[in-house]
């Protein structure tokens, strides 16, 4: 078959244009190499996790804090499962990333010549730089700054509205990728000396989620098919306080998070019980404890719990509002007769980020030569639980380091040609998906996948029976995907076609996720097994998953990688 695709070449291909991808692009471009960045949405306005972030970004920039203490806090909260080499390198470089953002114009609050630092739970010292407006979203600042910095560099090319289908290889070395341009439906091959995968996680697959619905696991699935080892896939972070009522604010999280941390909000169940007091000293995470109140019918009327600020004098709340500035969400609350001085807000945990991902070394290299991973798609950084404010810090810093490493590799490596048969097969399969005439539509399978994740992929509900049934159901959905049809056949702007292709990745990576959860026979951090409700010291091990030659999931259980530097490998309570 003749390959119906144009071909372009570059030194470095970066798949994903969120914070990690753009930091990688900028750092690589500074080393005088050619960079091509792709994103499946409009550049700077896509569904990247970074653009939706709150104000948390951790960097140890003032004494007595230090990168070493930041590493210790990260390892302690990760409950023994982090890649220690990687954590130490990331926390050491986080101040460099912070300095870049400050220099590029992210607006921080200064007091007496220093940037004010917030003290978040789990931190030895305050190390979260405060934005100029305390109620502001960090994501809006990062989106204002990072795309602009990328556009300033003439050796960074942007290919937006472009969907990557597969990573291409030559003799088991990654040499680029193949995808298509959504507005035209035209296929394109991108040949590169080095590829950086920064395509985000899989938490958009859930029905109620704080993540972008575009985060469907594309990068994880294509990496898995390419032979990349995935690690810690059973762990996913659920944001503690997403609004479930009022409905105009459904899924909102940032303003309420600012309030909760700054004004020390208190959680209650419907009986007025401050139930988290019972969790002191427990290894059960706060999101799991909240979800248990909801599941055991002690929650609020709209499927959450109550977050209250009534314990504070009203003038303290007024002072916070005055400092934060004009806030539209305050007006929205008043529309529903909710005054936070008197009334609680209904909140519930919602999926936030994948903690697992591509297994990488401290240079962000995967086990497949020519492929690096950065951002949420990279695993091993956070272990079983994430330190408050760490995700964006880790995403951007992995991008920073991956860009530097990719530039060094691009100077050494040749530009390989791809295996033509592989490119032909990818293009042919994508075209066949568009042309199929099955009666079932992708959206119906997507809804069934969401129901499955609510049942056995959430904070509660994981046990031997539910996970085994879930894997069986996912395999059934994957079989049905093979005959799903589209109602619209034209190649241009075919969003149903995109949905079908994303769904393939969602189903594949969900099976990997459930397989990892089934394999870990204990509860630890953000993984809770009803049939193994306690942590087991024998399970201070990583679960590594790889695709075998027959396309099956191979599970490997391995000791945690550690330099034994004394940074704190014990299993301790989460703050």
N, C-alpha and C positions, 0 to 999 in steps of 0.2 A: 504494500500500500504506500502511496506517496504521502509524505508528511505535509499536511496542510497547515503549516505554521511558519511565520517569519522567525528569524534568528537575530538576536542582538548579543553583544559581548560586553563584559565589564570585568574589572578586577575583583570586586566584592559585590555580591548580591545580598541584600537584606530583606527578608520576608517579614513585613510588619513595620508600621510607621507610628507606633506609639512611643512612649518615653524610652524604652529600652532600645528599640530599633533606631530612633533618631539619635540617641546618644552614641550608639555604635557607629552610625553613619558619620556624625560630626567628628568623632575621634579618629576614625579611619581617614576621612578626608583631610584632616590636619597633617596626615603623614604622606600626602601627595599621591594617593592612589585614587582610581576611579571607582565610584560607588553608585549602585542602582538600588533604590528603595521601592518596594511594591507594597500596596495596601489595597484591600478589597473594598474600601470605601473611599470617599473624597478625602484628599490629603488634609490633615489637620482637623477634620470634622468626622472622622470615622468612629468606630466603637471601641477604641483603645481603652484599656482599664485606666491608664494614667490620666486621661481626660476626665474621668469620673471620680477621681480620687478626692478624699478629704484633705485636711491640712497636715496629716502626719508624714514627716520625713525625718528620719533619725540620722544625726551626725554628731559625733563627739568632737566639738570644736573649741570648747573652753574647759580649762582646768577647774576642779580636780577630775573631771571626766576624762576619758581616754578611749581610743579605739579598742584597747585591750578589755576594758570594762564593758564596752558595747558588745564585744564578742562573747564575753562571759554571760551577759544577760541573755543574748540570743541563744547560746548553747543550753543554758539552764531551762529556758522556756521551751526549747525544742525537745526536751525530755530524752536526751541521749541519742537522737537519731540524725542530727545534722552532720554534714560533711565539714569537719572542723577546719581543714585547710582552706576550704572555700569561704567559710564564715570569717576567718581571720583576715583573709585578703580583702573581702568585701568591706568589712568594717574599717579596715585601715584606709581604704580608698574613698569611703563615703564622704569625708570632709572635702576631698578634691571635687567630687560631684556637686556638693553643696556650694563650693566656691564658684564653680562654673555657673550654676543657676543664679547665684547672687550677682555675678559679674554680667550675666546676660539680661538681668532686669527683673527677676522674680522679686516681688515687693515684700519685704519682711519688716516686722515691727522692731524699732530700735529704742533702747532706753539707756541713756547716759553713755552713748557711743557703742553699745553692744546690742546684738540681736537677742531679743528675749526668747528664752527656751521654755517650752512647756514640759512638765514632768508627767509622763504617761505611766500607766500601770506596768509593773515589771521592770522598770528602769532604775538603776542605782542612782543616777543623777538626771536632772532635766536635760534632754538632748534633742528636743523636737523644735526647730526654729518656728517661731510664730509668725504667721502672715500678717501683713499690715492691717487687715480687717479680720478680727478673730472668728467671725462667722463665715468667712470666705472659703471657697473650695480651692484647695491647692491645684486640683486638676485644671481649673480655668486659667490659673497662672501659668502652669506648665504648657498648656495648649497655646497660650498667647505668646510664649517665648520660644519653645523648642522648634516648631515648624519654621518660624522666621529665621532662626539660626541656620537651619538646614538649607533654606533657600538662598542664604547669603553666599554659600560655597558653590562655586561653578562646577566643581568635580563631583557634586551630588546630583544625580538625576532622579526624578520622581515618576513612578508609573502608578497612578491611582486608578480606582475602580477596576482593579486587576485581580483576578482570583487565581491563586496558585493551585494547581491540581496535584502535582507530584514533584518530588525531588528527583533529579536525574543523576545517574552514576556511570562511571567508566571504570571497569575493573575494581568495583567496590569502593571507589573514591567519588565523593560528591563533586559534580562539575556544573551544577546549575539547577534549573527547574523549568517546568512547562506550565503555562496557564492561559487564560483568555481574558480579553478586554470586555467588561460587562456591557458597555454601551453599544459595541459593534458585534460581539460574539466571535471576534477573530482570535485565533490561537497564536501564541508566541513562545518561542524557546529563548531562555536567557542562559547564556554560557558564562560561567564565572570561575575564577581560580579558587575562591573561598565563598561559602554561603553561611550567612548568620540567620538562624531561625529565631524570630522574635514575634511570633504570631499569636501570643496570648494563650489563655487557658480554655476550660470547658464549662465554666459555671453559667454560661448563657443558656445551657440546655434545660435548666429548671423552669418550672412554671412561674413561681414567685421568686424573683432573684434581684439582687442589687447590682449584678453584673450586666454588661451590655448583652442583648440577645444575639449579637454577632459573634460572641465568644463561644463557638460551637466545637472547639477541639480540633480545628483543621490542622494546626501545626503539630500537635501531639500525634494525631492519626497518621499524617504523612511521614513523620519521623519514625514512627513504629513500623510502618510498612517498608521503610528504607533500611531497617535493621538496627535502629537506635535503641539502646537500652533505656527503659523508663524506670524511675525509682520513686518510692513513697506515694504511689498513686492513690492509696486508700485514704489519704489525708486531704481534707478540703476545709477552708475557713468559712464559717458562717457569721455574717456580721450581726452583732448582738441586737442592735436597735434600729431595725427598719420599720417605718411607719405602716401600720395596717389600717389605721383610722385617724384622721378623716380621709375619705376616699380621694380627694384632690391631691393628697400628698402620698398616695400609696407607693411604697417602695423607696420613698425618700429617706436619706440617711445622714447627710453631712451636717445639716443644721442641728439635728437632734443629737448627733455625736458631739458636736461642739458644746452644746448645752450640758450633756451628760458629764463630760470630762471637766469643763470649766466650773459648773455649778453643782457637781457631785450629786447627780440624779440618783434616785432610789427606785428599785424595782419592787412591785407588789403583785401578788396574785389577786383573784377576785374576792378572796376572803380578807384582804388587807394584811396578809402575811408578808413580811419582808423576807422572802424565802431564801435569798442568797446567804443570809446569815447561817443557814444550816450547812452551807457548802465550805465554810472556812476549814482549811486543812485538807480538803478533799482534792483529789486529782481530776474530778469531773469538771469539764470546762463550763464557763458561764453560759455559752449558747446551748449546751446540752441540758443544763439545769433549767433554763427558761423553756426549752422545747418540752421538757418533761412536765412542767406545770400546765402547758397548753394541752398536751396529749392526755393528761390525767384529769382533764375537765376542771382545772383550777384557773383557767385563763380568762381573758376579757371577752366580751360578746363578739368581737370581730376576729377572733383567732390569734390573739396576742396576749401580752401581759401589760401591766400599767407601769409607765415611767413617770415618776412624780418629782416635782421641785417645791412642793408645798412646805417642806421643812425649812426653807430659806425665808428670811425677811423680804418683803416685796421690793424694798428699795435696792437690795443687792441685785435682784433680777433686773430692775430698771437700769441700774448702772451698767450691767452687762449689755443690755439692749442699746444704750446710748453709745457705748464704745464700739459695738458691732456695726452701728449705722442702720440705715433704712433696710428693713427685711420684709420681703413680700410674704414669706411664710407666716409671719406673725399675723398679718391681715387675714390670711387663709384660715388660721386657727380661730380667729374671732368670728369668721363667717359661720363656724360650727359651734359657736358659743363655748369655745375652749379658751380659757385664760389660764396659762400655766402657773400663775400664782395660786390658783384654786383647783384646777383640774389636771388630771394625769392624761398623758398621751398613750395610745395603744401601739405597742411595738412588738415585733417578733424577729427571730433570727432569719436571715436570708442568705443564700449562697453568695460568697464574695470572691474567693480566689482559690485556685488549685495550688496546694502546697507541693504536690509532686510534679514530676515532669521528666524531661530528658536528663539522663545521668551525665554530668559534666565534671571535668577536673577543675582545678583552680584557675586555669586559663580559659574556661568555658568551652573546651573542646568536648565533643561527644566521642563515642567509640567508633564512629565512622569518619575516616579521614576527609578533610575538606569541609566539615560541617560543625559549626559552633551553635550554641543556643544561649539566649539571653532573655531576661524578663520572666514573666509567669510561666513560660514554656520550659524554663530550666528548673530542674529539681535538685534537691539535696541541701538547699540553703536553710530552710526553716524547720526541718524535722517534723515533729508531731504537732506543733502548735507554733503560732507566729507571735512574736513580740509586738505589742501595740506600736503602730507607726512604722514598722519595719518593711512592709511589702514594697511601697514605692521606692524607698531607699535601696532595697535589694534589686528591684527591677532596673532602676537607672544605673546603678553601679555595675551590675552585670553587663549592661549595654556598653558602658564606658570601657570596661576591661575587654569585652569581646571585640570592640572596634579596634583597640590597640593591637590585640593579638591577630586579628584578621589582616590588618595592614602589614604586620611583619610576615605573616604567611604568604600574602599576595606577592611580596617581593621575591619569595623563594620558589613558589610553585608555578608550574607551567599551566597554560590554558588547555584543558583536555577537551576532546570532542565527546559528545554524549553517545550512548548506545542507541542507534537509530531505531532499533526495534522497540525499545522501551518508550521512546517518544511517540512512535506511531501508535502503540497500544493505548497510551494514555489519551491521546486525542480521539482515537476511535471510540473508546469506552464513553468518553464525555459526550460525543455526538450521538451515540446510541441511547444514552439516558434521555437526551432531549427528544429523540424521535420515537420513543416507546409509546404504545397505545393502551397500557393497562388502565383499568377502571379506577384503581385506588390512587389517591393523591398523596404527595409528600406530607401535607399538613396533617392528615389523619394519623400517619405514623409518628409524626412529631408529638402530637398530643398523647399518644399511647406511651411514648418514651418519657414524657413529663410525668405522667401518672406513675410509671414504674419508679422513677427517681424519687418522687414523693414518698413512695412506699418503702423502698429499701436502700435508697441512696442519700437519705437525709440524715440528720443528726441521730434520730432514733429509728428503730425498725430493722437494724442490721442483726441478723442471726443466721445460723446455718441454713435453715429452711428458706427464709426470705431471699437470701443472697443466691442460693442455688436456683430457686424459682426465677429470680430476676435475670440471671445469666441465661437460663433457658428461654425466657421471654425475649431478651435482646437478640438471641440467635434466630428466633422466629421472625422478629422484625427485620433482621438483616436479610433473611430469605425473601420476605415480602418486598423489601426494597428492590430486589433484583428484577421485579416485574412491575414496579410502580410506573405509572404513566403521567404525562403532563397534558394539561388542557391547552397550552400555548406552545407552539412548535418553532416560532421564529427565533433566530439567534440574538437579535438586538434587544437589549434591556429586558432579558427574560429572567425575572426574579424567581419564578417557579423553578426554573432550571437550576439557578443558584441554590435554592432551598433544597432541592433533591440532592445536589452534590454535597452540600454541607451536612445533610442528614446522614449520608453514608459515613462521614467522619464521626459524627455524633454517636452513631450506633456502635461503631468499631471501638471508639475510645471509652464508651460507657461499659462495654464488656470488659475491657482492661481494668477499669476502675473497680467494678464489682468483683472481678477475680482477685484483685489485690486485697479488697476488704474481706473476702472469704478466706484468704490465706493467712491473714493476721488474726490469730486466735487469742486475743487479749483486747483490753480497752486501754487506749493511751491518747492523751491530748484530744484531738478532734475526731478520733476514730473510737466509736463506742459500740461494743458488741453486747447485746442483751444476754447472750449465753456465755460470755466471758467478761463479766462486768469490772474486773480488776486488772490493773497493770501487772505484767509478769516480767521480772528481771531477765528471764531467759529470752525475752523477745526484744531486747535492746539490739535489734538487727534490722537491716534494711531489706525490704522486699523489692527485688529487681525483676522486671518483666521484659521479655524479648520475644519477637516473632520467630518461630522456627521455619524450616524449609518448606513445611506443608501449610504454613499460614496459621498455625495454632499458637496459643499463648503459652510460653514456657515461663515457669515461676522459679526464681532462684532466691534463696534466703541467705544473706551474707552478713558477716560482721560489719559494724559501722566503721567507716574510714576515719581514723583519728591519729593525730601526731602525738597524743598523750602529753600535751603541753601544760596540763593543769588548768585548762580554761573551764573546767566544770562539766563533767560527763555524767554526773549522777542524775537520777530521776527525782525531780523535786516538784513541789506544787507550783501551779501557774498563778501568777499574781492577778 
